[in-house]
Amino acid sequence: MKLLLAPMAALSHEALRRTIARFGGCDEYYTEMIHAASFINGGPYERCYASCAPEPEKTVWQLTGAHEKELVHCARLLMQTEGASSVIGIDINMGCPAPEIYRQGAGIAWMSKPFEQVESMLRGLRLACGAKRLSVKIRLGEEDFTLQGLFDFADMLCSCGVERITLHPRTRKERYARLPRIQYVRLLGEFIKARYPAVSVAGNGAIDGPKSLADFAAQCPLSDAFMIGRAAVQKPWIFTLLKRSAKPDGCDTEAGRRDAELQIDLVKIAEDFIADLEACQPADFWKTRTQRFFAYYCDNVSFAHYIKSQVLNQKDHRAMLERFTRYFDEMPQERVLNV
């Protein structure tokens, strides 16, 4: 079973990947979306999006775009960069439901386009990727989706050379309040594996710890990979916990459990994250990326709503860190977690 970091806008950047890597990392890091048109046109920030540090050999570039030519051209350019020899491959975003992405014809809009258009785009990308893996991330589709429609779309993806499909089993309009419909990951896995045994089917949605992963995996025995998103921002050490729970050998005694425990210093992790952010992201990003990080990371403490509102309203990223740190002057017992 492989554990994957989800591609999340303003979150799955190098600074977060460095933070996760300090705890042993995950099996694959999907980057935040690389906007194909901006990358082609030399956008000032696209090289940051395309960074494959700190572990290029575990990195997957995720592309977003509305047009075949832009996506294929972007893939070709990426394959000419220094990191191309190490990365796993390229993933195409066909699942993002954000209204601004959808209106452009990107993200989940690809699931509503004529098959001929999608096929042409994927065949071009398959050539551009060479020997590197080509994958896609999808949702269930529109509110009126059908299981057969999902199967037909997935069959078309595989026939074009897609080697992994990650399914987030929610529709375009469904947000996180509704639980993901995991049964569709199972059904898709059964359909794909019967026709394309070599294609990987990954599940994504609401995995926040060992129990939710175990439940997801038990319901989807043909899925060989699972993707974690928001929980990896709140708990950058989560991949270590998940791996430990999957291999409990040596942890079945009190001494074994004690040796396996992680000591989590919440302030030190935040300090290292901010230092990494300053080292590998442009200054224009520091405030917004810090806000996005603390929006989830603050959930590790008891008075999360209170401290979150305090932190997110600070003037800059350093002030946010300082306010987060001061929380533990009042609640020192919460600074270090043993997990």
N, C-alpha and C positions, 0 to 999 in steps of 0.2 A: 504494500500500500504506500503510495506517494502522497506527501502533504505539500500543498501548493499555497503560496501567497497570492491572493486575488489582486487583479489590477484595479486600483482605486485612484481616482483623480485626486491630485494634491496630497496623496498619502503614500502610494507605493513607490516612492522615490528612493534615491540612494541613502539618504539619512535614515529612513526607517529600515531599509535592508541591512544597513550596518548594525543598527540596534538589535535586530533579530539575529544577525550572524553572531553576535557576542554570546548568545545562548545556544550556539550550535547550529543555528539556521534551519532552513526547511529544505525540501528536495528540489523545489523550483520556485523562483521568484518571477512573477509576471510584473512587468513595469506598468506604471501609469500610462494612459493612452498617449501614443505619439500621433499627433495630427498630421496626416500624410501631406496635405497641401502646404501646411506651414513648414514642415521639414524640407520639402522640395524647394521652397522659396527662401530657405535660409533664415527662418524665424529665429529671433535672438535667444530663445529658450529651448529650442528643440533638441539641442545637443545634451542638455540636462535631462530631458525626458528619455533620451536614448542611451544614457549611461548604463553600463551593465556591471558596474562595481557594486559590492565588493567581491562577488563570486560570479564572474562571467559564465563559467561553465554550468551554472545553475539558473541562468537568466533566460527569460522569454520576452522578446519585444512584442508589445501589443500595439497594433495599428488601428486607427479609426479614420474613416473617410467615406465620402458619398459616391465617389467615382472610381471606376476600374483603373483608368490611366494613372490617377494620383496614387492609388494604393500600390500598384505594380511598380511604378517609378520609385516610390519611397522604399519599397522592399529591395529593389536593386541597389539603391544608394546605401542602404543599411548594410547590405552584403559586401559593400566595398570598404566599410569602416574597419578600424582596428579590432573591434570586439567581435566581428562576424565569425572569426575562426573558432571562437570559444562558445558562443551562445548556443542554446538548444534549438531555437528556431523563432518563428514568427506566429503570433496569434492574431486573428482578425476579430474585432469587436462587432458582433452581430446581436448583442444583447442589451446594450446600454439604453435605458428607457428615458433618460433625461430629455425633457421637451426640446431644449435647444439643439441637442444632437439629433433627435428624431426628425425635427423640422428640416434639418439640413439633408436628410436622406441617409444618414449614417446610423451606427448602432443597430438597434432592433428594427429600424426601417428596412434593412436588408432582408428580413424575413417575410416582408410583404411584396418584394419586387418580383418580377417575372423570373422563373427559374433560369431562362436563357441568359439573362443579365448576370445573375449570381454565378452561374457556371462559367461564363466567360471571364469574370473577374478572378475566380478561384484558379482556373487553369493558367491564367497569366501569373498569378502568385506562385503556383506550384513550380513553374519554370524559374521564376525569379529566386525562389528559395534554394534551388539546387538540391543538395543532399540534406539540408536542414529541415527540421520538422515544420509542417504547416498545421495549425490548429485553429479552431474557432470557439468562441464563447457565445452561447445563445440563451434565450429565455423560451418560455412556452409559446410565445407569440401574442396575438391580440386576444381580447376577452372572449371572442368566439372561436378560439383555436379548437382543433380536433386532434385526437390522437393519431389518426391516419395522416393528417396534414403534417404533424410533427415528424412522423416516420418518413413521409415522402421527402421532406426537407432534409432530414439527416441522411437519407439514402443518396440524395443528390450531392451533399457535401462529401460523403465518402467516395462516390464515383469520380469526384474531381481531385482526389488525392489528399484530402484532409485526414490527418493521422490521429487527432484527438478532438473530441467534442466535449466541452464542458457545459453542462446544463444547469442553469439557475432556474428551478422549477416554480417560477412565478410569471404572471402575464405582464404585458407592458405597463398596465396601470396599477398593478398591485405593488404596494410598498411593503416595508418590513413589518408592519403591524400584523399582517397575515402570515401564518406559518407556511414555509415552502411545501409544495406537494411532492414529497419525496417519491411517491409511487411512480411518478413519471420518469424519474431517473432510472428506477428499476426497469420499467417497461422499455425505455429507450435502450438500456444496456442489453436486454434480452433480444431486442430487434437487431441492434447493430452486431452483436457478437455472433448471431446466427448467420449473418451475411458477410461481415468483414471482421474476422477474428482478431486481426492485428490492430484494429482501431481501438484506441483507449477511450473510455467513457468516464468522465469525471463528474462528481457531484459537488454542488455549491449551494450554500444557504443555511444560515442559523447554526453553524457549528461553533460552539463557544467553550468547549471543554471535552474531556474524555468521554463523558456519558453521551453527549449529543453526537460525537463522532461514532461511537460504538453503535448507537441506534441507527444512524444513517447507513453505516457500513453493513449492518445486519439486514437492513431492508433492501440493500443494493449489492448483492454478492458479486455481481459481474463488473462493478466499478472498481478500477484499480488505482484511483486517485481522488482526493477530496481537497477542495479549495476553501481556505479560511480568509475572511476579509476583516470586518470591523473588530472581531475579537483579537486579531493579531496586532491591532493598534493599541487596544486597551491593555493587552498582555503580550508584549513582544516575546516573552518566554513560552508562549503557548505551544509551540511546536515541540519543545523539549518535553513538556507535560504529556502531549499526545503520543509522542514516541515512547515515552516511559510507560504509559498505560497500555500500549500495544505490546510491549515486551516486559512483562512484570517480573521476569526471572531475576532473582537477587534482591527483590523488594518484598519478599514474602515473610521476612523476619523484621523485628523492630530495628535491629542494626542496619539491615539492608535498606529499610525505608528511610532511616536517618541519614545514611550516606547518600541516598538519591535525592534528598531534599535540596531545593534551591533556596538560597537567601536572596530575596529581592529587595534592594534598596531603591525605593521609588524616586527619591530625589536624585541619586546618582545616575539612574537611567535617564531621567529628564535632562540632567546636565549634559550627559554624553550626547543625547539626541540633539540638543541645541548646538553643541560644538560641531557635530557632524553637519547639521543644517548650514551653519555658517561656512563650513569648509567646502561643501559640494553643491550648494544651491545659490542662485543669484540673490542679492540683497532684496530685490523686489519681492521675493517669495517668502522671506523669513517670517513675516507677521502672519500671513494667511496659512502657511504650512504649520506654524506653531499652533494657531487656533484650531486647525483641523485635528492635530495630534491630541491636544488637551481635551477636545470635545469628547474623546473616547477614553483617554488615559485617566482622567479625573474620576471615572467610574470605579477605580480601585479603592476609593476611600468611602467612609461612611456618609459624610455630608457632601456627596458628589454634586448635587444640584447647586448647592450654595457655593462651593469653591469653583465650580465650573463657570458660573455667572461672574464671579469675581475675576477669575483668570482671563476669560475671553474678552473682557472689556478693558484690559490694560492697553497702554499706548503702543507697546512694541513687544517683540518676542522675549527680550531680556526681562522686561517688567512682568511678563506672564510667568516666566520661570521663577522670578523672585517672589511673586505672590503665591505660587504653588508651594514653594519651599516654606514660606511663613505659616502655611496651614499646619505644619508639623510642630511648630512651636506650641500650638494649642492641643494638638493630638499626636504627641511623640510616639505613642504606642502603635500608630498605624504606618509609620515610615518604613519599617522592614517587615516583609512578608516571608513566611516559610511555607513553601509550596512543594 
